[in-house]
Amino acid sequence: MKLQTKYVFMFIAVILGSLIHETIFARDVPLISFTLKDQFDREYTERSFSDKILVIIAADREGSKFSDSWRQAIYDAFVKRRGGEQVLFVNVADLSGAPSFLHGFIKGKLQKDKDHWSLMDWNGIFANAYGCEPKSCNILIFDSQQRLIYKTHVQKPDPQKLEEILSNVKF
């Protein structure tokens, strides 16, 4: 077998492996147990988000620039298609790379509006538990029984990816 052909097969195997991993991983994984605070020191646990479809938008610093546009696009689509009252959106800021002496400074840089809060994940528990991609907006969708039904990572808005996300959520 030619060396070039070997590389093509290796490339295809890597791509298929990552696609298969994403598909297998994203089914029936429970929401992890957690206790996290938002930037206003309000404490939340997994029990704070029961009986609704939960959309978690998790991102590190670089990925956070994509979060608002994806959150709005998904919310608008849910309201338009199925009714947004059945869906709860939660932002999770992956701050695990921040040194402890900067925690107060970082907390002060987050939104000041109490309606726009984010869970501050200083230890990266969501990123570790769900294999979140760095420098991306990670979208985790849980059903009303808190089982992961869909997981993806995105950057710039993409109508085809939005359609894929919506087609994986059943009300």
URPE-V250500 format. One record per helix or strand of 2 or more residues. SS is the DSSP state (2 for helix, 1 for strand). FROM is the first residue (numbers start at 1). LEN is the number of residues. If there is no record, write none. Layout:
<<SS	FROM	LEN> <SS	FROM	LEN>>
//
This chain:
<<2	3	23> <1	29	2> <1	35	4> <1	43	3> <2	46	4> <1	53	7> <2	64	18> <2	84	3> <1	87	8> <2	100	10> <1	118	4> <2	125	6> <1	137	6> <1	147	8> <2	159	9>>
//
